[in-house]
Amino acid sequence: MTKQSIFGRIAQLTRANINALLDSAEDPEKMLDQMVRDFTNSIVDAESAIAETIGNLRLLEDDHREDVQAAGEWGRKALAASRKADELRGAGNTVDADKFDNLAKVALSRQLQSEKEATDAEPQIASQSAVVEQLKTGLNTMKTKLGQLTAKRSELIARSKTAAAQSQVMDAVKSIDMMDPTSEVSRFEDKIRREEAKVRGASELAASSLDAQFESLDDLGELTEVDARFAALKAGTPSSIEQ
């Protein structure tokens, strides 16, 4: 069960498409932080499980090696007992010869048992070795993914800060845009233009009144001249026209 759990976790995480997960995230930065934590924790768990699996494999290999060595030792003991039996039988000591022959048979039985145990362990060792290699490969892939996630997180934060800075600059530019009719500057400029126009209107009005005053003075001059000539006419003095 432990092996299956580790296999499933490694398979799920190593198949994860980082870009697809980011596209579906409401807050990619927070999701990346969580994914980095999850990946880191999973790597720690995987390393612990893999270390235990490797330890079990090494125990199997140690037992297999001991069985092979034991089989060799029992084989040598069987041969020594058989030779001793032959030697005793040649000397006419059949009783002791039979004892050593029996010892040789016991040693051969033990040899067969050790060989069987070694042979039975070989498929398990091969299977466990394959599991360890798969777990190591999966662990390396997870570490690669973790590096990609970390780099992606840094890239995302940098892009987010750049976008925020650009947005602030655009807002500042927009707030002082002289061509924006809704801006405060434009409204202030329009007010000044109206005041300037009012001043020009007052100036024109004042100039018009002054012209009228001068025209009245001209009319007054003509009337004065008329009165002078009328007085001269009454006095019998010739007018300038008659002269």
C-alpha positions as CSV (number, residue, x, y, z in Angstrom):
1,M,0.0,0.0,0.0
2,T,2.8,2.4,0.8
3,K,4.5,1.7,-2.5
4,Q,1.2,2.2,-4.4
5,S,0.6,5.5,-2.5
6,I,4.1,6.8,-3.4
7,F,3.7,5.7,-7.0
8,G,0.3,7.4,-7.3
9,R,1.6,10.7,-5.8
10,I,4.7,10.8,-8.0
11,A,2.6,10.0,-11.1
12,Q,0.0,12.7,-10.3
13,L,2.6,15.4,-9.6
14,T,4.9,14.6,-12.5
15,R,2.0,14.7,-14.9
16,A,0.8,18.1,-13.6
17,N,0.8,20.8,-16.3
18,I,2.0,24.0,-14.6
19,N,0.6,26.4,-17.2
20,A,-2.8,24.8,-17.3
21,L,-3.0,25.0,-13.5
22,L,-2.1,28.6,-13.6
23,D,-4.6,29.4,-16.2
24,S,-7.4,28.0,-14.1
25,A,-6.3,29.7,-10.9
26,E,-7.9,32.8,-9.5
27,D,-4.7,33.9,-7.8
28,P,-1.7,32.2,-9.6
29,E,0.8,33.6,-7.1
30,K,-1.0,32.1,-4.1
31,M,-1.6,28.8,-6.0
32,L,2.1,28.6,-6.9
33,D,3.1,29.2,-3.3
34,Q,0.8,26.3,-2.2
35,M,2.0,24.1,-5.0
36,V,5.6,24.7,-4.0
37,R,4.8,23.8,-0.4
38,D,2.9,20.7,-1.6
39,F,5.7,19.6,-3.9
40,T,8.3,20.2,-1.2
41,N,6.3,18.1,1.3
42,S,5.7,15.4,-1.3
43,I,9.4,15.2,-2.1
44,V,10.2,14.8,1.6
45,D,7.7,12.0,1.9
46,A,8.9,10.4,-1.3
47,E,12.5,10.5,-0.2
48,S,11.6,8.9,3.1
49,A,9.6,6.1,1.4
50,I,12.3,5.5,-1.2
51,A,14.9,5.3,1.5
52,E,12.8,2.7,3.3
53,T,12.3,0.8,0.0
54,I,16.0,0.9,-0.7
55,G,16.7,-0.3,2.8
56,N,14.4,-3.3,2.3
57,L,16.1,-4.1,-1.0
58,R,19.5,-4.1,0.7
59,L,18.2,-6.5,3.3
60,L,17.0,-8.8,0.6
61,E,20.3,-8.6,-1.1
62,D,22.2,-9.3,2.2
63,D,20.0,-12.3,2.8
64,H,20.5,-13.6,-0.7
65,R,24.2,-13.1,-0.4
66,E,24.2,-15.0,2.9
67,D,22.2,-17.9,1.4
68,V,24.6,-18.1,-1.5
69,Q,27.6,-18.1,0.9
70,A,25.8,-20.7,3.1
71,A,25.1,-22.9,0.1
72,G,28.8,-22.8,-0.7
73,E,29.8,-23.6,2.8
74,W,27.4,-26.6,3.1
75,G,28.7,-27.9,-0.2
76,R,32.3,-27.8,1.1
77,K,31.2,-29.5,4.3
78,A,29.4,-32.2,2.4
79,L,32.5,-32.8,0.2
80,A,34.8,-33.0,3.3
81,A,32.4,-35.4,5.1
82,S,32.2,-37.6,2.0
83,R,35.9,-37.8,1.6
84,K,36.3,-38.6,5.3
85,A,33.8,-41.4,4.9
86,D,35.6,-42.8,2.0
87,E,38.9,-42.6,3.9
88,L,37.4,-44.5,6.9
89,R,35.7,-47.0,4.7
90,G,39.0,-47.7,3.0
91,A,40.5,-48.3,6.4
92,G,37.8,-50.8,7.2
93,N,35.9,-48.5,9.6
94,T,32.5,-48.7,8.1
95,V,30.6,-47.5,11.2
96,D,32.4,-44.2,11.3
97,A,32.3,-44.0,7.5
98,D,28.5,-44.3,7.5
99,K,28.4,-41.5,10.1
100,F,30.3,-39.2,7.9
101,D,28.3,-40.2,4.8
102,N,25.2,-39.2,6.8
103,L,26.8,-35.9,7.7
104,A,27.6,-35.3,4.0
105,K,23.9,-35.9,3.2
106,V,22.8,-33.5,5.9
107,A,25.2,-30.9,4.5
108,L,23.9,-31.4,1.0
109,S,20.3,-31.0,2.4
110,R,21.3,-27.7,4.0
111,Q,23.0,-26.7,0.7
112,L,19.8,-27.4,-1.3
113,Q,17.8,-25.4,1.2
114,S,20.1,-22.4,1.0
115,E,20.2,-22.5,-2.8
116,K,16.4,-22.6,-2.9
117,E,16.1,-19.6,-0.6
118,A,18.6,-17.7,-2.7
119,T,16.8,-18.7,-5.9
120,D,13.4,-17.7,-4.5
121,A,14.7,-14.3,-3.4
122,E,16.1,-13.4,-6.9
123,P,12.8,-12.5,-8.5
124,Q,11.8,-10.4,-5.5
125,I,15.2,-8.6,-5.6
126,A,14.8,-7.9,-9.3
127,S,11.3,-6.5,-8.8
128,Q,12.3,-4.4,-5.8
129,S,15.3,-3.1,-7.8
130,A,12.9,-2.0,-10.6
131,V,10.7,-0.3,-8.0
132,V,13.6,1.6,-6.6
133,E,14.8,2.8,-10.0
134,Q,11.2,4.0,-10.9
135,L,11.0,5.8,-7.6
136,K,14.3,7.5,-8.1
137,T,13.3,8.6,-11.6
138,G,10.0,9.9,-10.2
139,L,11.8,11.7,-7.4
140,N,14.2,13.4,-9.9
141,T,11.2,14.4,-12.0
142,M,9.5,15.9,-9.0
143,K,12.6,17.9,-8.1
144,T,12.8,19.2,-11.7
145,K,9.1,20.2,-11.5
146,L,9.8,22.0,-8.2
147,G,12.6,24.0,-9.9
148,Q,10.2,24.9,-12.7
149,L,7.5,26.0,-10.2
150,T,10.0,28.1,-8.2
151,A,11.2,29.8,-11.4
152,K,7.6,30.3,-12.5
153,R,6.6,31.9,-9.2
154,S,9.5,34.3,-9.4
155,E,8.6,35.2,-13.0
156,L,4.9,35.7,-12.1
157,I,5.7,38.0,-9.1
158,A,8.0,40.1,-11.3
159,R,5.4,40.4,-14.0
160,S,2.7,41.3,-11.5
161,K,4.8,44.1,-10.0
162,T,5.7,45.4,-13.5
163,A,2.0,45.4,-14.5
164,A,1.0,47.2,-11.3
165,A,3.7,49.9,-11.8
166,Q,2.6,50.4,-15.4
167,S,-1.0,50.8,-14.3
168,Q,0.0,53.4,-11.8
169,V,2.0,55.3,-14.4
170,M,-1.0,55.2,-16.8
171,D,-3.4,56.5,-14.1
172,A,-1.0,59.3,-13.3
173,V,-0.7,60.3,-17.0
174,K,-4.4,60.2,-17.4
175,S,-5.0,62.4,-14.4
176,I,-2.9,65.2,-15.9
177,D,-3.9,64.8,-19.5
178,M,-4.4,68.3,-20.9
179,M,-6.6,67.1,-23.7
180,D,-9.1,65.4,-21.3
181,P,-12.2,67.6,-21.3
182,T,-13.3,66.1,-18.0
183,S,-10.1,66.8,-16.2
184,E,-9.8,69.6,-13.6
185,V,-7.1,71.4,-15.7
186,S,-9.4,71.6,-18.7
187,R,-12.2,73.0,-16.6
188,F,-9.9,75.5,-15.0
189,E,-8.6,76.6,-18.4
190,D,-12.2,77.0,-19.7
191,K,-12.9,79.3,-16.7
192,I,-9.9,81.5,-17.5
193,R,-10.9,81.8,-21.1
194,R,-14.4,83.0,-20.1
195,E,-12.9,85.5,-17.8
196,E,-10.5,86.7,-20.5
197,A,-13.5,87.0,-22.9
198,K,-15.4,89.0,-20.3
199,V,-12.5,91.4,-20.0
200,R,-12.3,91.9,-23.7
201,G,-16.0,92.6,-23.8
202,A,-15.7,95.2,-21.1
203,S,-12.8,96.8,-23.0
204,E,-14.9,97.0,-26.1
205,L,-17.8,98.5,-24.2
206,A,-15.5,101.1,-22.6
207,A,-14.0,102.0,-26.0
208,S,-17.5,102.4,-27.5
209,S,-18.5,104.8,-24.8
210,L,-15.3,106.9,-25.3
211,D,-16.0,107.2,-29.0
212,A,-19.5,108.4,-28.3
213,Q,-18.1,111.1,-26.0
214,F,-15.7,112.4,-28.6
215,E,-18.5,112.5,-31.2
216,S,-20.5,114.6,-28.7
217,L,-17.6,117.0,-28.4
218,D,-17.5,117.3,-32.2
219,D,-21.2,118.1,-32.3
220,L,-20.6,120.7,-29.5
221,G,-17.9,122.4,-31.5
222,E,-20.2,122.7,-34.5
223,L,-22.9,124.3,-32.3
224,T,-20.4,126.8,-30.9
225,E,-19.3,127.8,-34.3
226,V,-23.0,128.3,-35.3
227,D,-23.5,130.5,-32.3
228,A,-20.5,132.6,-33.1
229,R,-21.5,133.3,-36.6
230,F,-25.0,134.1,-35.5
231,A,-23.7,136.6,-33.1
232,A,-21.5,138.2,-35.9
233,L,-24.5,138.3,-38.2
234,K,-26.5,140.2,-35.6
235,A,-23.6,142.6,-35.1
236,G,-23.2,143.3,-38.8
237,T,-19.8,141.7,-38.9
238,P,-19.2,139.9,-42.2
239,S,-18.9,136.1,-41.8
240,S,-15.8,134.2,-42.8
241,I,-17.7,132.8,-45.8
242,E,-18.5,136.3,-47.2
243,Q,-15.0,137.4,-46.8
